[in-house]
Amino acid sequence: MAATKTKASDRTAVIKKLLPAIKKQYKVTVPKGGRPVLETMLFAVCLEDAPVESSERWYARISTEFPDLNEARVSSVNELERIFDDTETADIRAYRLRAVLQYVFEKGYSFEFEGLRKKTLELAMKQLAKIKHITPFVRTYTLQETIGAHLLPIDESSARALIWLGLASPGMSAEEIGETLKSAVRKAEAEQFCCSLRCIATDPRINSAFFDGTGAGEGGHEAGDSLDRLADLWKHGATAPKPKPKPKAAPKAVAKPAKAPEPVKVAKAPAAKAPPVKAPPAKAAPSKKPAEPAKAAKPAPKSGSKATPKAAKKTVKKAR
């Protein structure tokens, strides 16, 4: 039962088996709700691709480090990074956090954004889409929490886990996966489903396996055996990513000696042109030098010819 062929009813059956198993393995924590709209958006920035515990710690540090939100709004990204003290994505989170504060303040010159609750889902989505640099996850999470919309906020780490579980197809975006699975998860269970999924998606002992596509067919992983594969992953850890050295084999193939023939072609071209040009001048030089001795031979006959007329004159005089 590959992901591309799995029906919504089949996904529902798989999810019903997965959730109790995940709950047994982890202490599934549902984040505190009921925050104002702006604070909900700030928490969503903290929650994306992170465990709930880390998210709540970072969110608490926003008010600790910046009691005045306006100070945070005008701070640099580097200054805001100290909120997210123990993550490699501190700069990205700081940038998104500032983008939310700047948009809300510039809209009404205050940090009050409760008017979003009164809008329809369509209008609220358009409103949030105007905020630059925030992700679909931040928008979807805000709409789920503040309006109560039946949506599944799926971030990138959760999307990778769902593809590995066979509940989504490879190549689908996190937003597309959320829309596809919405019909397989009841509205009342949507929050619990996302939080349970986050537990495996952010578990450092196993989540590296979700980056590896090993074992997936053309349509992706099989959803039917997802629970068995997950149980095996919990037992042995992420042993699957060890084949990741495969990319290292690619550089060896890239260093093809096939480019060697090119220098050979270049070497043949000059060798063919050189002999015809230089050969003729070399042969022409010796032919001119033998002609010079012929000129030296001419004086001999001249000296003889001059002697005969003088002798002839003497004989004429004597005869007279």
PEBELQUI-V471314 format. One record per pair of residues at least 6 apart in sequence whose C-alpha atoms are under 6 Angstrom apart, sorted by the first residue. I is the first residue (numbers start at 0). J is the second residue. Records with the same first field share a line. If there is no record, write none. Layout:
I->J / J
This chain:
0->221 / 222
1->218 / 219 / 220 / 221
2->165 / 166 / 167 / 168 / 219
3->168 / 218
7->183
11->183
27->195
36->112 / 113
37->112
40->141
42->58
43->137
45->54
46->54
48->156
50->201
57->82 / 83
60->82
65->71
72->97 / 100 / 101
76->93 / 94
79->93
80->89 / 90 / 93
83->89
95->133
103->110
104->110
116->146
136->152 / 153 / 154
139->152
140->152
143->150
149->186
151->177
153->173 / 177
154->173
155->173
156->200
157->200
158->173
159->209
160->200 / 209
161->167
162->168
163->209
164->222 / 225
165->220 / 221 / 222
166->222
168->219
169->219
200->206
204->236
205->236 / 237
208->237 / 239 / 240
211->240
